[in-house]
């Protein structure tokens, strides 16, 4: 069993900082004047995760305080504003300095490494050279702590002689006796020696395991240890601090400041039925402070003002260059171990990374959201790929029933009707508005799917922006489903899909589309064909429900299009697609023939064309006579290009044959060596090789000539096609 003193030592090792700081018996300080906190009257919450806190009341010549967590002191200092209907004399804002972990370690002479845990030995080492009072039981000593060193474990007291066993033997074996002699006190493993120089000059060495308390005599040292405890605590950022306002005013004063807050979020309820729709809006707010809200006026702002973190409250020190003599002069005898050169060469200051204020770096640089990438005119696309035509105009389905969002101000503010009572670290879901809106029930079909989705077309007919949030949909029969509502400005609309519609089915029958060329344009070495693609589809809809359905079919066509046969056409901005609308009565079927024309274009590089393709395009009756003649002339010129290609292909085949023959003859020549007995010039293999090499050189020259000829003839084709503008 460990002694009470050993247990106390173990607790001191585990809670070293706390024990040492709490054990400092300081003279009682005069209590500060009681500071009254101005009552919190107003909270304005923003979408960016900050809140504006406003306190108001009469302020006296004595000190009034703003209670804020340590982590919010920087925000309060950089945004604090004083408002008064009368004349307010503000002398300043006073507060306890916020010490960083590094500064608190440095002041307390603790290790500077922020990730290194502070041990019991570290705390004792920080007191070296400091006058301390050490108590061990009833004994107490005062003096300077000179050194902290490792101490060997203490041996247990020698065991008493073993009783003689009957017959003259011993009760315990030799091994057991040896184990008892080698046993050590368990509370002295990893022990320390404390070397103390007392005031009278006496030197005393004490085991740390036998010490109950170590207290610095100087209250400043004790205070620094206490500050280190607070700064190194895992809850240092949550410690409540007071900003004391030194001011005088005959009229009530309002003090406002910004602090970090949980983001307020919206949630909605959409009630459909009876030919109208009602939208309920709820807000989820959180009070994450240690102060209860008593009748606080809460405002919810859906604007997004910029806000950033900036270190302001903690003392900061600039670095100065260490100037030193050219000669390495020491302030102590040469054999001592402390010189300015050690400080100079220690590099303890390290390097710091600065953030340019307004330089475009870090969080202070402005940022904005950008939309997804768009295909630019300079981006190469595969030949023949169909895209929306930029030359033909047959319609714009994106303009159909489209509303433009308008915001009259940079942000909207929602004020709760009554003051909010909310306990500290509590949350509340509060309703903040209820309005009639424009919403229509619908069934949505995606492509050829036979099963539709329950949905609604919601338009923001209110005067304020609707923040994004989840929305639950209710009908006369009860809960219909839930989905997400995107951010909507006044006048904007969205399609909400919240379930499967089991009452409506859709069957689609489509014929192969027809393409009709309308115009040909040659530009930048590419021939662009503008054409109209005609779709013919039959939509068969069955509605087994007891109410009329508006069926919205998502169309896989471009916006530059026109339709015939739908009851209406809508457009979904989220997916950038037109929607065909069919109205189907209750418990009825509908079959509808629909024709869709869309204006498209496809482009071809002139090198990928052919004389046949140009002749086919010259036969298009929709083209003007001049354009058809140009295409015909270009087709005849392209025939010359194709003839050149055939001649070049023949020459390349000849080159391939010659190279194979040369390789074969050279292998034969190498295998024969000098066995033929013929002079080199008379060797028939050599003669044939030389002749083939001459033939190969001629074939390669002809290919080069044909390639140059092809480029010249292609240039003639381009020159002819340039007439197509």
C-alpha positions in Angstrom: 0.0 0.0 0.0 1.2 3.5 -0.8 1.5 6.0 1.9 -0.8 9.0 2.0 2.2 11.2 1.2 3.1 9.0 -1.9 -0.5 9.2 -3.1 -0.4 13.0 -2.7 2.8 13.0 -4.8 1.1 10.9 -7.6 -1.8 13.4 -7.7 0.7 16.2 -7.9 2.5 14.5 -10.9 -0.9 14.1 -12.7 -2.1 17.6 -12.0 1.2 19.4 -11.7 0.3 22.8 -13.0 -3.0 22.9 -11.1 -1.5 21.8 -7.8 1.4 24.2 -8.0 -0.7 27.2 -8.9 -3.4 26.3 -6.5 -0.9 25.6 -3.7 0.5 29.1 -3.9 -0.5 30.9 -0.7 -0.8 34.4 -1.9 -1.7 37.4 0.3 -5.4 38.1 -0.2 -5.9 40.8 -2.8 -8.5 43.5 -2.5 -11.6 42.4 -4.5 -12.2 44.4 -7.6 -15.2 46.6 -7.8 -18.3 44.7 -8.8 -18.8 45.3 -12.5 -22.4 45.2 -13.7 -23.0 43.6 -17.1 -25.2 45.6 -19.5 -28.2 43.5 -20.3 -28.4 41.9 -23.7 -31.3 43.4 -25.7 -30.8 42.5 -29.3 -29.2 39.7 -31.4 -28.9 39.8 -35.2 -27.8 36.5 -36.7 -26.2 36.3 -40.2 -25.8 33.5 -42.7 -22.0 33.8 -42.5 -21.8 32.4 -39.0 -21.5 35.7 -37.1 -23.9 37.6 -34.9 -24.4 41.2 -33.9 -24.9 41.4 -30.1 -26.3 44.7 -28.7 -26.5 45.6 -25.1 -28.1 48.7 -23.8 -28.8 50.5 -20.5 -27.6 53.2 -18.3 -23.9 53.3 -17.8 -22.4 54.8 -14.7 -19.0 56.3 -14.0 -18.1 53.0 -12.4 -17.2 50.1 -14.6 -19.8 48.3 -16.8 -18.8 45.0 -18.5 -19.4 43.0 -21.6 -19.1 39.3 -20.8 -17.6 37.4 -23.8 -15.7 34.1 -24.1 -12.0 34.5 -24.6 -12.2 33.2 -28.1 -14.6 36.1 -29.0 -12.5 38.9 -27.5 -10.7 39.6 -30.8 -14.1 40.0 -32.7 -15.5 42.2 -30.0 -12.4 44.5 -30.0 -12.4 45.0 -33.8 -16.1 45.6 -34.1 -17.3 47.3 -30.9 -19.4 50.3 -31.5 -20.9 52.8 -28.9 -24.3 54.4 -29.7 -26.1 56.9 -27.6 -29.0 59.4 -28.1 -27.1 61.8 -25.9 -23.4 62.6 -25.4 -21.4 59.7 -24.3 -17.8 60.1 -23.1 -15.9 56.8 -23.6 -12.5 56.7 -22.0 -11.6 53.2 -23.2 -12.2 49.5 -23.0 -10.2 47.7 -20.3 -9.7 44.0 -20.2 -7.3 41.3 -19.0 -4.7 40.6 -21.6 -5.2 37.4 -23.4 -2.1 35.3 -23.3 -1.2 32.9 -26.0 -0.1 29.4 -25.2 3.5 30.2 -26.3 3.6 33.4 -24.3 2.2 31.8 -21.1 4.8 29.0 -21.4 7.6 31.5 -21.9 6.5 33.7 -18.9 6.3 30.6 -16.7 9.6 29.2 -18.0 7.9 26.1 -19.3 8.9 24.3 -22.5 8.0 26.3 -25.6 6.9 23.4 -27.8 3.1 23.7 -28.0 2.6 20.0 -28.7 4.7 18.8 -25.7 2.8 17.9 -22.6 3.9 19.8 -19.4 5.2 17.3 -16.9 5.7 17.6 -13.1 9.4 17.8 -13.7 8.9 20.7 -16.2 7.0 22.7 -13.6 9.7 22.1 -11.0 12.4 23.0 -13.5 10.6 26.3 -14.2 11.1 27.2 -10.5 14.9 26.8 -10.5 16.5 29.9 -9.0 13.2 31.0 -7.5 12.6 31.2 -3.8 10.1 28.5 -2.8 8.6 27.0 0.3 8.7 23.2 0.5 6.6 21.2 3.1 6.9 17.6 3.9 4.5 16.6 6.7 5.1 18.9 9.6 8.5 20.1 8.3 8.9 23.1 6.1 11.9 24.7 4.4 12.3 28.0 2.5 15.0 28.8 0.0 16.0 28.9 -3.7 15.5 25.8 -5.7 18.9 25.1 -7.2 18.5 21.9 -9.2 16.1 19.1 -10.1 17.8 15.8 -10.9 16.9 12.1 -11.2 16.9 10.1 -8.0 17.4 6.3 -7.7 14.5 4.3 -6.3 14.5 3.8 -2.5 15.1 0.3 -1.2 12.5 -1.1 1.1 13.5 -1.6 4.8 15.5 -4.8 5.4 13.2 -7.7 6.3 13.1 -9.0 9.8 15.0 -12.3 10.4 12.9 -15.3 9.5 11.6 -17.5 12.2 13.2 -20.9 12.6 11.2 -23.7 11.2 10.7 -26.9 13.1 13.9 -29.0 12.8 16.2 -26.1 12.5 15.3 -25.0 9.0 14.3 -21.6 7.7 10.7 -20.6 6.9 11.5 -18.9 3.6 13.7 -19.9 0.7 16.9 -18.1 -0.3 15.3 -16.8 -3.5 12.4 -15.2 -1.5 14.9 -13.5 0.8 16.8 -12.1 -2.2 13.6 -10.7 -3.7 12.8 -9.0 -0.5 16.3 -7.4 -0.3 16.1 -6.2 -4.0 12.5 -4.7 -3.7 12.1 -1.0 -3.9 9.4 1.4 -2.8 7.0 1.6 -5.7 6.3 5.4 -5.1 10.0 6.2 -5.7 10.4 4.9 -9.2 11.1 7.8 -11.5 11.7 9.9 -8.4 13.5 13.3 -8.4 15.9 15.1 -6.1 15.2 18.7 -5.2 18.3 20.7 -4.2 17.4 23.6 -2.0 19.7 26.4 -0.8 18.2 27.9 2.3 18.4 31.5 3.3 21.1 30.8 5.9 23.3 29.1 3.2 22.4 25.5 4.2 22.0 23.0 1.3 19.3 20.4 1.6 18.4 17.6 -0.8 14.8 16.3 -0.7 13.1 13.5 -2.5 10.1 14.7 -4.5 8.1 11.7 -3.5 8.4 12.7 0.1 7.3 16.3 -0.6 3.7 17.4 0.0 3.8 20.9 -1.5 6.1 23.2 -3.4 5.0 26.9 -3.4 6.8 29.8 -5.0 7.1 32.7 -2.5 6.9 35.4 -5.1 3.2 36.1 -6.0 4.2 37.1 -9.5 5.7 33.7 -10.2 2.6 32.1 -8.8 0.4 34.3 -11.0 2.4 33.3 -14.1 1.9 29.6 -13.3 -1.8 30.3 -12.8 -2.0 32.1 -16.2 -0.2 29.1 -17.8 -2.8 26.8 -16.4 -5.6 28.9 -18.0 -3.8 29.3 -21.3 -2.9 25.6 -21.7 -6.3 24.4 -20.6 -8.4 22.7 -23.3 -11.2 25.1 -22.3 -9.1 28.2 -22.5 -11.1 29.6 -25.4 -14.3 29.2 -23.4 -13.2 31.0 -20.3 -15.5 33.9 -19.8 -13.8 37.3 -19.9 -15.1 40.8 -19.3 -14.5 43.9 -21.3 -14.9 46.8 -18.9 -16.3 49.9 -20.5 -14.9 53.1 -19.0 -17.6 55.6 -20.0 -20.0 58.2 -18.8 -23.4 59.1 -20.3 -26.5 60.8 -19.1 -28.6 58.9 -21.6 -28.9 55.1 -22.2 -26.0 53.7 -24.1 -26.1 50.9 -26.7 -23.0 48.8 -27.1 -22.8 46.5 -30.2 -20.2 44.0 -31.3 -19.8 41.0 -33.6 -19.1 37.5 -32.4 -19.0 34.0 -33.8 -22.4 32.3 -33.7 -24.0 29.1 -35.1 -25.4 29.6 -38.5 -29.2 30.1 -38.4 -31.0 27.8 -40.8 -34.4 27.8 -42.4 -36.9 25.0 -42.7 -40.2 25.2 -44.5 -43.7 23.7 -44.6 -45.7 23.9 -47.9 -49.4 23.3 -47.6 -51.1 22.4 -50.9 -54.8 22.0 -51.5 -58.0 23.9 -52.1 -56.7 25.8 -55.1 -54.1 27.7 -53.1 -50.8 27.1 -51.2 -49.4 28.4 -48.0 -45.7 28.5 -47.0 -44.7 28.4 -43.4 -41.1 29.4 -42.6 -39.3 28.4 -39.4 -35.9 29.3 -38.2 -33.5 27.2 -36.1 -31.5 29.4 -33.8 -28.9 28.5 -31.1 -27.7 30.3 -28.0 -24.2 28.9 -27.6 -23.2 31.5 -24.9 -23.2 31.0 -21.2 -25.8 33.8 -20.8 -29.5 33.1 -21.0 -31.5 35.3 -23.4 -34.4 37.0 -21.6 -36.8 38.7 -24.0 -34.0 39.3 -26.5 -35.1 40.8 -29.8 -33.8 38.4 -32.5 -33.4 39.4 -36.1 -32.5 36.9 -38.8 -30.5 38.3 -41.8 -30.1 36.3 -45.0 -27.4 38.6 -46.3 -23.8 37.5 -46.3 -21.5 40.4 -45.1 -17.8 39.6 -45.2 -16.2 38.8 -41.8 -12.8 37.4 -40.9 -10.7 36.4 -37.9 -7.9 38.8 -36.9 -5.6 38.3 -33.9 -5.9 41.5 -31.8 -6.3 40.9 -28.1 -3.1 39.0 -27.3 0.1 41.0 -26.9 2.3 40.8 -30.0 6.0 41.6 -30.2 8.1 42.7 -33.1 11.5 41.0 -33.6 14.6 43.2 -33.5 18.0 42.3 -34.9 20.6 41.3 -32.3 23.5 43.6 -32.7 26.8 42.4 -31.2 30.4 43.5 -31.2 32.7 42.1 -33.9 34.7 40.4 -31.2 33.1 37.7 -29.2 33.2 39.4 -25.8 31.6 37.6 -22.9 29.8 39.1 -19.9 31.0 36.2 -17.7 34.3 34.4 -17.5 35.1 32.4 -20.6 34.5 29.0 -19.0 30.9 29.8 -18.1 28.1 28.5 -20.3 26.0 31.6 -20.9 27.1 34.0 -23.5 25.3 36.3 -25.9 26.5 34.2 -28.8 24.3 31.3 -27.5 21.3 33.6 -27.7 22.4 34.9 -31.1 22.9 31.4 -32.6 19.9 29.7 -30.9 17.3 30.7 -33.6 14.6 30.3 -31.0 12.6 33.1 -32.6 12.0 31.0 -35.8 10.3 32.5 -38.8 6.8 33.8 -39.1 4.4 33.8 -41.9 2.6 37.1 -42.5 -0.7 37.7 -44.1 -0.9 40.8 -46.3 -3.8 43.1 -45.3 -5.5 43.9 -48.6 -2.8 42.2 -50.7 -5.1 39.6 -52.1 -3.6 36.8 -49.9 -5.3 34.9 -47.1 -8.8 35.3 -46.0 -8.8 39.1 -46.3 -8.8 38.8 -50.1 -12.2 39.1 -51.7 -13.8 36.0 -53.2 -16.8 35.2 -55.2 -18.6 32.2 -56.4 -18.4 31.3 -60.1 -20.7 29.1 -62.2 -19.6 25.9 -63.8 -17.4 26.0 -66.9 -18.9 26.8 -70.3 -17.8 25.6 -73.7 -16.1 28.5 -75.4 -15.9 29.2 -79.1 -12.3 28.3 -79.2 -12.7 24.8 -77.8 -12.3 22.1 -80.4 -15.2 19.7 -80.6 -15.4 16.4 -82.5 -16.4 16.7 -86.2 -20.2 16.2 -86.7 -21.2 16.8 -83.1 -24.6 18.4 -82.9 -25.0 21.5 -80.7 -27.4 24.4 -80.5 -27.3 26.6 -83.6 -26.1 30.2 -83.3 -27.3 31.2 -86.7 -30.9 29.9 -86.8 -33.6 31.3 -84.6 -36.8 29.2 -84.3 -37.7 29.8 -80.7 -36.4 30.2 -77.1 -38.0 27.9 -74.7 -36.1 29.4 -71.8 -38.2 32.5 -72.1 -41.5 30.6 -71.6 -43.1 31.5 -68.2 -39.7 32.6 -66.8 -39.6 35.0 -63.9 -36.7 37.2 -63.0 -35.5 37.4 -59.4 -35.3 40.9 -58.0 -33.8 42.0 -54.7 -34.4 45.6 -53.6 -31.6 45.6 -51.1 -28.3 43.8 -50.4 -29.9 41.8 -47.6 -33.2 41.0 -46.0 -33.9 41.0 -42.3 -36.6 39.0 -40.5 -37.7 40.2 -37.1 -39.3 37.8 -34.7 -42.6 39.1 -33.4 -41.8 38.8 -29.8 -38.7 38.8 -27.6 -37.0 35.3 -27.4 -36.5 33.6 -24.1 -33.8 31.0 -24.5 -31.6 29.3 -21.9 -27.8 29.3 -22.2 -26.6 26.7 -24.6 -30.2 26.1 -25.7 -31.7 25.9 -29.2 -35.2 26.9 -30.5 -37.2 26.4 -33.6 -39.3 29.5 -34.1 -41.8 30.5 -36.8 -41.0 33.8 -38.5 -43.4 34.1 -41.3 -46.4 32.5 -43.0 -47.5 33.6 -46.5 -49.7 32.5 -49.4 -47.6 31.7 -52.4 -48.0 30.5 -55.9 -47.6 26.8 -56.1 -49.0 24.2 -58.4 -49.1 20.4 -57.9 -47.5 18.4 -60.8 -46.1 15.1 -61.9 -42.6 15.1 -63.3 -41.3 12.6 -65.8 -37.6 12.3 -66.6 -37.0 11.0 -70.1 -38.7 7.8 -71.0 -39.4 6.7 -67.4 -42.9 5.2 -66.9 -43.1 6.2 -63.3 -43.5 9.8 -62.4 -42.4 11.9 -59.5 -44.7 14.0 -57.3 -43.7 17.6 -57.4 -44.8 21.2 -57.2 -43.9 24.4 -59.1 -43.2 27.0 -56.4 -42.8 30.7 -57.2 -41.5 33.1 -54.6 -44.3 35.7 -54.7 -43.2 37.3 -51.5 -41.2 40.5 -51.3 -38.2 38.8 -49.6 -35.6 36.3 -50.5 -36.2 32.7 -49.3 -33.0 31.2 -47.9 -32.2 27.6 -48.8 -33.4 24.9 -46.5 -35.4 21.6 -46.2 -39.1 21.7 -46.9 -41.9 19.4 -45.9 -44.9 19.2 -48.2 -48.4 18.5 -46.9 -51.6 17.9 -48.8 -55.2 17.3 -47.7 -54.4 13.6 -47.2 -51.5 14.5 -44.9 -47.7 14.3 -45.4 -46.7 14.1 -49.0 -42.9 14.2 -48.9 -39.9 16.4 -48.3 -37.1 17.9 -50.4 -34.8 20.9 -50.4 -35.7 24.4 -51.3 -33.0 26.4 -53.2 -32.4 30.0 -52.4 -35.1 32.0 -54.2 -35.2 35.7 -54.8 -38.5 37.4 -55.2 -40.1 36.4 -58.5 -37.9 33.3 -59.0 -39.3 29.8 -59.0 -38.2 26.2 -58.5 -39.5 22.7 -59.2 -39.7 20.6 -56.0 -39.8 16.8 -56.3 -40.7 15.1 -53.1 -42.1 11.6 -53.8 -43.3 8.9 -56.3 -46.6 9.5 -58.0 -48.3 6.1 -58.2 -51.4 7.4 -59.9 -49.9 8.6 -63.2 -48.1 6.6 -65.9 -46.5 7.8 -69.1 -45.6 5.9 -72.3 -43.6 7.6 -75.0 -43.3 6.5 -78.7 -40.8 8.3 -80.8 -40.0 8.1 -84.5 -36.5 8.6 -85.9 -35.8 12.4 -86.2 -35.4 14.1 -89.5 -32.7 16.7 -90.2 -33.2 19.5 -92.7 -30.2 21.7 -93.6 -30.9 25.4 -93.7 -27.6 27.1 -94.0 -23.9 26.3 -94.5 -21.1 28.6 -93.3 -17.4 28.3 -93.8 -15.1 30.0 -91.3 -11.8 29.4 -89.7 -11.1 26.3 -91.8 -14.4 24.6 -90.7 -17.6 24.1 -92.6 -20.6 24.5 -90.2 -24.0 23.1 -91.1 -27.0 24.7 -89.5 -30.1 22.5 -89.6 -33.4 21.8 -88.0 -34.1 18.5 -86.3 -37.7 17.5 -86.3 -38.9 15.1 -83.6 -42.3 13.3 -83.7 -43.4 11.7 -80.4 -46.6 10.3 -79.0 -47.2 10.7 -75.3 -49.8 8.3 -73.7 -50.7 9.4 -70.1 -53.0 7.6 -67.7 -54.2 9.3 -64.5 -55.8 7.0 -62.0 -56.1 9.7 -59.4 -59.2 11.6 -58.4 -57.7 15.0 -59.3 -56.5 16.7 -62.5 -52.7 16.3 -63.1 -50.3 18.6 -64.8 -47.7 16.3 -66.3 -44.3 17.9 -66.8 -42.0 16.0 -69.2 -38.3 16.9 -69.2 -37.3 17.3 -72.9 -33.8 16.4 -74.1 -33.6 19.3 -76.5 -31.9 22.7 -76.7 -33.5 25.9 -75.8 -33.5 27.1 -79.4 -36.6 25.1 -80.3 -40.3 25.2 -80.8 -43.0 22.7 -79.9 -46.5 21.9 -81.1 -49.0 19.6 -79.3 -48.2 20.4 -75.6 -50.8 22.2 -73.5 -48.0 24.5 -72.3 -44.2 24.7 -72.2 -42.2 25.5 -69.0 -38.5 25.7 -68.3 -36.4 24.3 -65.5 -33.5 26.7 -64.8 -31.8 24.2 -62.4 -31.3 21.6 -65.1 -31.3 24.1 -68.0 -34.0 22.1 -69.9 -37.4 22.8 -71.4 -40.5 21.0 -70.0 -43.5 19.9 -72.0 -46.8 20.2 -70.0 -49.8 18.0 -70.5 -53.1 18.3 -68.6 -54.8 15.1 -67.7 -58.3 14.9 -66.1 -59.1 12.8 -63.1 -59.3 9.0 -63.8 -58.7 9.5 -67.5 -56.3 8.7 -70.3 -54.7 11.0 -72.9 -52.8 10.4 -76.1 -51.1 13.4 -77.7 -49.0 13.7 -80.9 -46.2 16.2 -80.3 -43.8 17.8 -82.9 -40.6 19.4 -81.8 -38.2 21.4 -84.0 -34.8 22.3 -82.6 -32.2 24.4 -84.3 -28.8 22.7 -84.3 -25.4 22.9 -85.9 -22.5 20.6 -86.6 -19.1 21.5 -87.8 -16.4 19.7 -89.9 -12.8 20.4 -90.5 -12.1 20.9 -94.2 -9.6 18.0 -94.1 -12.3 15.6 -92.9 -14.6 16.4 -95.8 -15.0 14.5 -99.1 -16.1 15.3 -102.6 -19.2 13.1 -102.1 -20.2 14.9 -98.9 -19.9 18.3 -100.7 -22.0 17.1 -103.6 -24.7 15.8 -101.2 -24.8 19.2 -99.5 -24.9 20.9 -102.9 -28.1 19.0 -103.7 -30.0 20.5 -100.7 -32.9 22.4 -102.1 -33.2 24.8 -99.1 -29.8 26.4 -99.9 -29.6 29.4 -102.2 -28.4 28.7 -105.8 -25.2 30.6 -105.3 -24.3 28.5 -102.3 -25.1 25.3 -104.1 -22.9 26.3 -107.0 -20.1 27.1 -104.5 -20.4 23.6 -103.0 -20.4 22.0 -106.4 -17.2 23.8 -107.4 -15.6 22.9 -104.1 -16.6 19.2 -104.7 -14.8 19.2 -108.0 -11.7 20.7 -106.5 -11.9 18.1 -103.7 -11.8 15.4 -106.3 -8.3 16.6 -107.2 -7.4 16.4 -103.5 -8.7 12.8 -103.3 -6.7 11.9 -106.5 -3.6 13.2 -104.9 -4.4 11.2 -101.8 -4.7 8.0 -103.9 -1.4 8.7 -105.7 0.4 9.4 -102.3 -1.1 6.2 -100.9 0.3 4.2 -103.9 3.7 5.7 -103.4 3.7 4.9 -99.7 2.8 1.3 -100.5 5.7 1.3 -102.9 8.0 2.6 -100.2 6.8 -0.1 -97.8 7.5 -2.8 -100.4 11.0 -1.4 -101.2 12.0 -1.2 -97.6 11.0 -4.8 -97.0 13.0 -5.9 -100.1 16.0 -4.0 -98.9 15.9 -5.6 -95.5 15.7 -9.1 -97.0 18.6 -8.5 -99.4 20.8 -7.1 -96.6 20.1 -10.2 -94.5 21.2 -12.4 -97.5 24.4 -10.3 -98.0 25.3 -10.5 -94.4 24.8 -14.3 -94.4 27.0 -14.8 -97.5 29.8 -12.6 -96.2 32.9 -13.0 -98.6 32.0 -16.5 -99.8 30.7 -15.3 -103.2 34.3 -14.5 -104.4 33.0 -11.7 -106.5 34.3 -8.1 -106.3 32.1 -5.8 -104.3 31.0 -3.9 -107.4 30.2 -7.1 -109.3 28.1 -8.8 -106.5 24.6 -9.1 -107.8 23.1 -8.6 -104.3 25.0 -5.3 -103.9 23.8 -4.2 -107.3 20.2 -4.9 -106.5 20.5 -3.1 -103.1 21.9 0.0 -104.7 19.1 0.0 -107.3 16.4 -0.3 -104.7 17.9 2.5 -102.6 17.7 4.8 -105.7 14.1 3.7 -106.2 13.3 4.4 -102.5 14.8 7.8 -102.7 12.7 8.6 -105.7 9.5 7.4 -104.1 10.1 9.5 -101.0 10.6 12.6 -103.2 7.4 11.9 -105.0 5.5 11.6 -101.7 6.8 15.0 -100.6 5.7 16.5 -103.9 2.3 14.9 -103.6 1.9 16.2 -100.0 2.8 19.7 -101.1 0.3 19.4 -104.0 -2.4 18.2 -101.6 -1.9 21.3 -99.5 -2.2 23.6 -102.5 -5.4 21.9 -103.7 -6.8 22.0 -100.2 -6.1 25.7 -100.2 -8.0 26.0 -103.4 -11.0 24.2 -101.8 -10.9 26.6 -98.8 -10.7 29.6 -101.2 -13.9 28.4 -102.9 -15.7 27.6 -99.6 -14.9 31.1 -98.3 -17.8 32.3 -100.5 -20.1 30.7 -97.9 -20.6 33.5 -95.4 
